[in-house]
Amino acid sequence: MSKKTIKFIAFLAVGVFIFYFLLKNINLADLKGSLSGFDWHFGFLAFGLYSVISVFKALRFNFFLENKIGFKKFLRIIFLYNFWNQILPFFSGDLSYLYLVKKSKKVALGENFSSLITARVFDLFIVALFAFLGLYFSLDFRRLDLNLKKWFLPGALLVSAIFISLIFFNRQINGAIKSGFKKIGFLKFRFISYLFDKLNQVSASIATLKSIPRFFGFFGYSLAIWLMDFIFIWLMVTGAGLTINFWQAVAASTLLIFATSLIPVQTPVNLGTYEGALVLIFMAFGFEKNISVGAGILVHLQNILFAFVLFVFINIFGRKFKD
C-alpha cells in the first residue's frame, strides 16, 4: 500500500472520528429538528449567489490572463475546480485548476501558476483584513473575557503593509531571498533552482498588476467575490436556523477559511474539520452546542450540494462552454 493511500485513509479516519464525536454529543432529535426546519428559500438564494460568485471567479482569472482562454471556457474550469476543491483535502483541489488551465494549451505553466498564486495573495489579504473587522464587530469581548481590541488596528495595518509589499516589491523580495539562499549554497540543489525560476515567472506576471487599472480591476473582482461570499455564508447559516448579523457572517467565513485551509490535518470533503470549526465559531457567538452542530452540518451539506449541482451541470452541458 502506497504512502499516499495510507495518508488518505488516516485523514479520512480522523474526519470520521470528529464527525462521529460531534454526532454523539448532540441530541439527534435536535438534529432532525434542524433538518426539518431548514428554510429552503434561503437555500435557493444561497445557491444563486454561489453561482454568481463562480462567474466572478471566472471573470477574475480571465482578466488576469487577458482573455487567453476565454470567459466561457474559464467558467467551465471554475465549476469543475469548485467541486474538486470541495472534495480534495489541503489545497489538493488547486492542482485541478492548474491541470484544467494547462489542458487549454494557451497559457504557459509559469503564468498558469502565477494566476493562482496572485489570486491566493489577494484572497489572503482580504480574508485576513475582514477577519480583524469581523471579530472586532461580532464578538462580545467582555463576555469572553478577552482584551484584544487594541491589537486589531495594528494587525490590520500590518496585513495591509505585507500585501502592498508582495505586490509592488515582489521582485526585490524574491531577489533578496534568492541572494540569501545562494550564500548558504542552497541554489546548487536542482529543485531549489527550479523553484526560483518559477518564482521569477510569477514575479513577472504579478508585475503586470502594478499598473493602476489592472491592480484595481483584479482587486475589485477579489473584493466583490469575498463580499458576496460573506453574504453567501449568512444565507446558508440563516437557512440552517441561526440568527446572525453580517459581521458575524464575516467572522464565521474568514475563520472557517483559516480552519479548513491552514490546519495541516485535512480530510476528504473536509469531513469533521469543517463542521468542528463552525461549531466552535457558533458557540463563540453564544449558541448552544446542539444547535451549533446541527447548523454546522447543514451549512457543510449546502456547500457540497451546490458544488455538485454545478459539476453535474457543466458535465452535461459542457460542450457549449468549450466553444
Long-range contacts (C-beta under 8 A, 24 or more apart in sequence): 8-268, 11-89, 11-265, 11-266, 11-267, 11-268, 12-267, 12-268, 12-271, 14-265, 14-267, 14-272, 15-267, 15-268, 15-269, 15-270, 15-271, 15-272, 15-273, 16-271, 16-272, 17-272, 18-267, 18-271, 18-272, 18-273, 18-275, 18-276, 19-271, 19-272, 19-275, 21-272, 22-272, 22-275, 22-276, 22-279, 22-293, 22-296, 22-297, 23-293, 25-289, 25-293, 26-289, 26-290, 26-293, 26-294, 27-290, 30-290, 30-291, 30-294, 31-290, 31-293, 31-294, 31-297, 33-294, 34-240, 34-241, 34-291, 34-294, 34-295, 34-297, 34-298, 35-294, 35-298, 37-241, 38-239, 38-240, 38-241, 38-298, 39-238, 39-239, 39-241, 40-239, 41-239, 42-235, 42-236, 42-238, 42-239, 43-235, 43-236, 43-239, 43-302, 45-235, 46-232, 46-235, 46-236, 46-239, 46-302, 46-306, 47-302, 47-306, 47-309, 49-228, 49-231, 49-232, 49-235, 50-232, 50-306, 50-310, 51-306, 51-310, 52-228, 53-225, 53-228, 53-229, 53-232, 54-78, 54-79, 54-82, 54-310, 56-221, 56-224, 56-225, 56-228, 57-225, 59-221, 60-119, 60-218, 60-221, 60-222, 60-225, 61-115, 61-119, 63-217, 63-218, 63-221, 64-115, 64-118, 64-119, 64-205, 64-209, 64-218, 65-107, 65-111, 65-115, 68-104, 68-106, 68-107, 69-101, 69-104, 69-106, 69-107, 72-320, 72-321, 72-322, 72-323, 73-104, 73-321, 73-322, 75-321, 76-314, 76-318, 76-321, 76-322, 77-101, 79-310, 79-311, 79-313, 79-314, 80-311, 80-314, 82-307, 82-310, 82-311, 83-307, 83-308, 83-310, 83-311, 85-307, 86-269, 86-270, 86-303, 86-304, 86-307, 86-308, 87-268, 87-269, 88-268, 89-266, 89-267, 89-268, 89-270, 90-261, 90-264, 90-266, 91-261, 108-201, 109-198, 110-198, 110-201, 110-202, 110-204, 110-205, 111-201, 111-205, 113-198, 113-201, 113-202, 114-201, 114-202, 114-204, 114-205, 114-206, 115-205, 117-202, 117-206, 118-202, 118-205, 118-206, 118-209, 118-218, 119-222, 121-163, 121-166, 121-167, 121-206, 122-163, 122-218, 122-219, 122-222, 123-222, 123-226, 124-163, 125-159, 125-160, 125-162, 125-163, 126-222, 126-223, 126-226, 127-226, 127-254, 127-257, 127-258, 128-159, 128-254, 129-156, 129-159, 129-160, 130-226, 130-230, 130-250, 130-253, 130-254, 131-250, 131-251, 131-254, 131-255, 131-258, 132-156, 132-159, 133-247, 133-250, 134-247, 134-248, 134-249, 134-250, 134-251, 134-252, 134-253, 134-254, 134-255, 135-251, 135-255, 137-247, 137-250, 137-251, 138-245, 138-247, 138-248, 138-250, 138-251, 138-285, 139-251, 139-284, 139-285, 140-286, 143-286, 144-284, 166-206, 167-206, 167-209, 167-210, 167-215, 168-210, 170-202, 170-203, 170-206, 170-207, 171-203, 171-207, 174-199, 174-200, 174-203, 229-253, 233-299, 236-298, 236-299, 236-302, 236-303, 237-295, 237-299, 239-298, 239-302, 240-294, 240-295, 240-298, 240-299, 240-302, 241-291, 241-294, 241-295, 241-298, 242-282, 242-287, 242-291, 242-292, 242-295, 244-285, 248-285, 251-281, 252-278, 252-281, 252-282, 252-285, 255-281, 256-281, 269-304, 270-300, 274-300, 274-303, 275-300
